[in-house]
Amino acid sequence: MQVLAPDLFLKDYLKGGKRSDGRVIDEKRKCYCTCGCFDKCFGSSMVIIGKTIVATKIEAVPQPIAPSINIEVRNSVVSSPMIQKSVNPTLSSYVQSLAKNFIDLNEFEIVRPDPHNAFHSSVKLWGWRVIVKQNILSEDGSIEIALIQGLQYAISNLVLPIYSLDDEAKLVLHDETRTVSSVPVKACQFALIDGVLYIDPSKDELQIADGMCTIVTTAEERPSILALSSNGAFIMNEETLIRMTQYCQSE
């Protein structure tokens, strides 16, 4: 049955209250993270949730305009991580729009011209052009969560050089560096299977789910919901929303 009808086999297996990886219904997989794991970038991270693996690298270039952030999510070949497929526009847009809720662009301002300096009169604000490259090395559910956590961990270990403007309005690099602040967030994914709410579903569980929902909140005593997205026949009510928020905050 497992070979001929894998979906029916998995549903029947789940009725026993256990999942294929041994977890109970409301149990998350452990999230492991390593920061600063890549060279030639200002910040990086590797996030592992079960068999889902996401690598994040942050590059930054000074530009004579306001700061900007561009996020690219790609699938990579596990055996050769440098071989990348095309950008995933759906996931890239999702992380990009969400990043605006917990990353302040003002943190990426480099230097402002002195209004009292005549040489600075024609110079505009300098800011960092930040490029975030996220590679999906392996996917087994909760990919959005791994991308969000990967971005957050990479930002937390981001170190940027400090510049100033000289009297001729040219950038001067200093020996000092600085870090970047962001709003701590928590995220979790849920699947509804035969009316039962499963936390942190695997890829197999998502394939048989009636609906799926992802929630992102601030990491506070009274968290605020930053993003809530669902698809399929996911039944949303006040009780379910409270449960999901609580699960999201739990370790």
TORKE-360423 format. One line per field, with one value per residue (C-alpha): residue in one letter; x, y, z. Coordinates in Angstrom, 2 decimals. Example, Ala and Ser with C-alpha at 12.3 -4.5 7.8 and 13.67 -1.06 7.14 Angstrom:
% TORKE-360423
r = [A_S]
px = [12.30_13.67]
py = [-4.50_-1.06]
pz = [7.80_7.14]
***
This chain:
% TORKE-360423
r = [M_Q_V_L_A_P_D_L_F_L_K_D_Y_L_K_G_G_K_R_S_D_G_R_V_I_D_E_K_R_K_C_Y_C_T_C_G_C_F_D_K_C_F_G_S_S_M_V_I_I_G_K_T_I_V_A_T_K_I_E_A_V_P_Q_P_I_A_P_S_I_N_I_E_V_R_N_S_V_V_S_S_P_M_I_Q_K_S_V_N_P_T_L_S_S_Y_V_Q_S_L_A_K_N_F_I_D_L_N_E_F_E_I_V_R_P_D_P_H_N_A_F_H_S_S_V_K_L_W_G_W_R_V_I_V_K_Q_N_I_L_S_E_D_G_S_I_E_I_A_L_I_Q_G_L_Q_Y_A_I_S_N_L_V_L_P_I_Y_S_L_D_D_E_A_K_L_V_L_H_D_E_T_R_T_V_S_S_V_P_V_K_A_C_Q_F_A_L_I_D_G_V_L_Y_I_D_P_S_K_D_E_L_Q_I_A_D_G_M_C_T_I_V_T_T_A_E_E_R_P_S_I_L_A_L_S_S_N_G_A_F_I_M_N_E_E_T_L_I_R_M_T_Q_Y_C_Q_S_E]
px = [0.00_2.88_4.11_0.79_-1.13_1.38_-1.14_-3.66_-0.88_0.34_-3.17_-3.81_-0.44_-1.19_-4.45_-2.32_-1.13_2.44_4.17_6.60_9.60_8.40_7.00_3.60_1.03_2.02_5.80_8.20_11.38_14.60_15.96_19.76_21.65_25.27_26.23_29.25_29.75_30.61_33.57_33.51_30.27_29.23_26.88_25.76_23.91_22.95_19.56_18.48_14.91_14.62_15.77_15.11_18.39_18.76_22.03_21.96_24.67_24.48_26.51_26.52_27.76_27.86_25.65_25.02_21.27_18.98_19.56_17.88_17.47_17.03_16.34_16.94_15.77_17.09_17.14_20.61_21.98_22.94_25.98_27.19_25.82_27.40_25.25_22.07_18.76_16.76_15.32_12.09_9.93_7.18_9.49_11.71_8.70_7.39_10.64_11.21_7.79_8.14_11.63_10.17_8.34_11.42_14.34_14.60_16.20_17.57_19.96_21.68_22.31_26.03_26.46_24.55_26.19_26.85_24.37_26.79_29.63_29.63_31.43_28.59_25.81_25.56_25.97_23.04_22.63_24.84_23.34_24.10_22.70_22.11_21.84_20.54_21.15_19.26_19.88_17.55_19.85_17.16_13.40_11.20_8.46_8.54_10.73_9.30_10.23_13.81_14.12_12.83_15.08_18.04_17.59_17.16_20.28_22.35_21.23_22.08_25.69_26.01_29.03_29.36_32.33_31.97_32.44_32.42_32.58_35.71_35.72_35.56_32.51_34.43_33.81_36.47_36.70_37.41_38.94_35.77_32.74_29.15_26.31_22.68_19.60_16.37_13.10_13.26_10.54_9.21_7.50_5.76_3.87_0.75_-1.17_-4.79_-5.25_-8.71_-9.62_-6.46_-3.91_-0.30_2.60_5.68_4.48_6.94_6.79_4.83_2.32_1.84_1.02_-1.97_-3.06_-6.48_-4.90_-1.72_-1.02_2.15_2.25_5.01_4.95_7.19_9.09_7.45_5.43_2.40_3.35_2.02_1.19_3.39_2.18_-0.50_-0.96_-2.98_-4.10_-6.44_-9.32_-7.65_-10.33_-9.40_-11.15_-10.18_-9.34_-7.11_-5.35_-4.62_-3.24_-1.03_0.34_1.15_2.88_4.81_6.19_7.15_10.69]
py = [0.00_2.34_1.91_1.70_4.37_6.46_9.23_6.79_5.01_8.28_9.37_6.00_6.19_9.68_8.47_6.70_10.06_9.61_11.04_9.32_10.99_10.06_13.46_13.98_16.25_19.49_19.00_21.15_19.89_21.28_24.33_24.44_27.52_28.39_32.03_33.44_30.23_31.75_33.88_36.95_38.37_40.69_38.23_34.63_31.73_28.10_26.98_23.34_22.31_18.55_17.86_21.43_23.32_27.00_28.89_32.71_35.17_38.97_41.19_44.99_47.75_51.52_53.62_57.41_56.98_55.71_52.18_49.21_45.48_42.87_39.24_36.34_32.82_29.98_26.21_24.66_21.23_19.66_17.84_21.13_24.09_26.59_25.30_27.36_27.26_30.35_32.70_31.53_34.67_33.56_32.85_35.85_38.21_36.60_37.08_40.54_41.84_40.28_41.71_45.24_44.40_43.61_45.28_49.09_50.44_53.37_50.85_50.66_54.37_55.05_58.81_62.05_65.17_68.11_70.87_73.52_72.30_73.93_70.93_68.68_70.74_68.54_65.24_63.06_60.48_57.39_54.03_50.31_48.31_45.04_41.80_38.79_35.45_32.49_29.01_26.10_23.10_20.66_20.97_18.95_21.37_24.70_26.22_29.70_29.37_28.36_31.33_33.79_32.39_32.29_35.97_36.94_35.05_36.46_40.02_39.42_38.60_41.28_43.57_46.66_49.01_52.61_55.46_59.25_62.07_64.17_67.91_67.05_64.84_61.62_58.48_57.70_54.17_53.87_50.97_50.63_48.47_48.35_45.88_46.19_45.99_44.23_43.25_39.63_37.51_33.99_31.94_28.60_26.59_24.47_21.88_20.84_17.11_15.57_18.40_18.01_20.84_19.68_21.92_22.19_19.77_17.75_17.73_14.44_15.84_18.98_16.83_15.26_18.38_19.94_23.35_25.02_28.22_30.19_32.73_35.24_37.22_39.50_37.80_39.66_38.89_40.15_39.32_41.15_39.22_40.45_38.04_35.37_33.40_30.27_28.18_25.29_24.54_25.93_26.75_29.95_31.01_32.82_29.62_28.33_31.70_31.80_28.24_28.99_32.16_30.21_27.45_30.09_31.57_28.21_26.90]
pz = [0.00_0.77_-2.82_-4.69_-2.73_-0.73_0.05_1.55_3.42_4.97_5.96_7.58_9.36_10.71_12.26_14.84_16.18_14.95_11.92_9.58_11.27_14.77_15.77_17.35_15.68_17.46_17.45_15.45_13.92_15.39_13.61_13.35_12.19_11.49_10.94_9.11_7.16_3.75_2.64_0.38_1.74_4.57_6.27_5.81_7.38_6.86_8.22_8.55_9.44_9.15_5.59_4.44_3.97_2.98_2.50_2.66_1.58_1.83_-0.48_-0.34_-2.63_-1.84_-4.11_-4.28_-3.73_-0.98_0.36_-1.32_-0.73_-3.44_-2.52_-4.88_-4.00_-6.16_-6.15_-6.20_-6.97_-3.63_-5.07_-6.60_-4.58_-6.97_-9.84_-9.52_-11.29_-12.23_-9.62_-8.00_-8.44_-6.03_-3.09_-3.90_-3.83_-0.63_1.31_-0.22_0.88_4.32_4.85_4.83_8.07_10.15_8.36_8.45_5.26_7.27_8.85_5.44_5.11_4.61_4.98_4.45_2.94_5.20_4.20_5.49_3.27_-0.18_-1.73_-0.57_-2.15_-5.27_-3.39_-2.42_0.29_0.01_0.88_0.57_-2.33_-0.50_-2.46_-0.53_-2.27_-0.82_-2.20_-1.45_-1.16_-0.02_0.48_2.81_3.86_5.75_3.04_3.69_7.35_6.50_4.13_6.75_9.48_7.11_6.25_9.89_11.03_8.15_9.02_12.69_11.79_9.10_9.51_7.30_6.83_7.99_5.49_5.70_3.14_2.87_2.01_-1.69_-1.18_-1.81_0.20_2.80_4.21_7.96_9.87_11.93_11.18_12.40_12.77_11.62_13.83_12.84_14.51_15.79_14.18_14.50_11.84_11.52_8.93_9.45_7.46_7.84_7.18_7.69_10.08_12.21_12.52_11.97_12.93_10.69_7.97_5.88_2.10_2.09_4.56_2.47_-0.55_1.22_3.13_2.58_3.17_4.37_6.34_7.14_9.95_10.81_14.07_16.07_18.88_21.76_24.87_22.97_19.38_16.35_13.19_10.33_7.66_7.34_4.13_3.42_0.48_-0.15_2.20_5.32_7.88_9.71_12.91_16.10_18.00_15.19_14.89_18.64_18.55_15.56_17.20_20.36_18.39_16.46_19.67_21.17_20.83]
***
